[in-house]
Amino acid sequence: MIKTKRPANARVGPARFGLAVLCLLALALGMAGLPARAQSPVPPAGGGGSLQVLHWWTSASERQAINVVVNQLAKQDIQWRDVAIPGGAGMGAAKVLKSMVLANRAPEVTQLNGVVFGEWADLGLLLELDNVAVQGNWEKQMFPTVWSLLNNHGHVVAAPLGIHRINSLFYNTAIFKRYNLTPPKTWDDFDQIVKKLQGTGIVPLAQSAEAWQLATLFENLALAESGPAYYRRLFVEMSPAAFLDARMLHILKRLRSLAAAMPQPVRERPWTEVARSMVSGEAAMLIMGDWAKGELNAWGMEVDQQFGCAPAPGTGDFHLYSTDTLAMFAGNYAHQPMQETLARLTMSPAVQSEYNRIKGSIPVLRAADPHMDRCARDSWRAFSKGPAWQAPSLVHRMATDDTTKDAIVAEVQRFFLDRNLSEEQTQKRLAAIARTLARNRND
């Protein structure tokens, strides 16, 4: 057995009511109670076969990146059968996945990000990839944080593709040059840029009112406020006292004040449309995960030409991260050899380099990829500093379970859109969410 520890900066949340119900229903459907690893897997008959893969990689760059994996899989005479569900942060895909499992139609492979695959593994539904990990020397090759995320009670339950930096700021280089602006290192610097752009007709900050995009800005502000230690108290430990701290009040005030830098009214728009508004010149800046860089590249734009990149204000030393991972369902062991082949491919140096170059992220490998651009090198250096400098994304399921994440994200959106809600009221509501979670943990 592989001995592992759960990382200090991530956990599988205790609020598992939804998945617990799913487990009971799955038992009724005959899906649960299977061993997580077949003793004698059935090989695919006659060579060749296919894997159904559920995911939410639907933008131009995301499709190009995942095609790297699809093409490598095809060379092994294995077909990738696509189930692509549109929707930022995978919210729609999560619902579809649960419905497929309940209907006894679980895909062979699914995109799962963060601590949530530990919850699926606890239900006995995921294939264990211990043999693949040992043969590929995964533990030695990948960053310790990623290795820990893949492990559940000593077993590897997912295969990694890349690491995204959520605390990324992108800016229109032509606008910055025209008005003699430099990337803001602090929020005070950001405010000065906003003042300089007043009256120019240029929106300082591109933004959508979609819940996950507003919450992405919120978690960036939380990291900037007091660094990873306070951030983890909020979103990993879910400490009511941390939410009642004066720092949270300051975060909420800053979030609300940023509305003045955004397009009015702030509408719900896909992240791709928000990114396009920045490079078109409608807006000067965008705070978004570095998948935005991949999308801009896919549109024919290059770093330091049409756009630039920098850490989000106040977060230069830190890495707010999310990982791309694939998990395999253990329902039909006839697929196990193909599932293990896919897992091996994700960690091959060629796939790691090419996938992440296109996606905008960085490889999970400790060794630096020589093909990384300036933005990726900055991300790699920040992540390489270790757990004390890393913060697991709340929005992208790195920090806590879906139930808790959804409650906080909804509260943040409600606060931003409803001016009748005060910062103090929202602070208390967030603390109440944390307090409820603490009671559930102790029950």
Secondary structure, 3 states (H helix, E strand, C coil): CCCCCCCCCCCCCCCCHHHHHHHHHHHHCCCCCCCCCCCCCCCCCCCCEEEEEEECCCCHHHHHHHHHHHHHHHHCCEEEEEEECCCHHHHHHHHHHHHHHHCCCCCCEEECCCCHHHHHHHCCCECCCHHHHHHCCHHHHECHHHHHHHEECCEECCEEEEEEECCEEEEEHHHHHHCCCCCCCCHHHHHHHHHHHCCCCCEEEECCCCHHHHHHHHHHHHHHHHHHHHHHHHHCCCCHHHHCCHHHHHHHHHHHHHHHHCCCCCCCCCHHHHHHHHHCCCEEEEEECCHHHHHHHHCCCCECCCEEEEECCCCCCCEEEEEEEEEEECCCHHHHHHHHHHHHHHCCHHHHHHHHHHHCCECCECCCCCCCCHHHHHHHHHHHCCHHHEEECCCCCCCCCHHHHHHHHHHHHHHHHCCCCCHHHHHHHHHHHHHHHHHHHHC
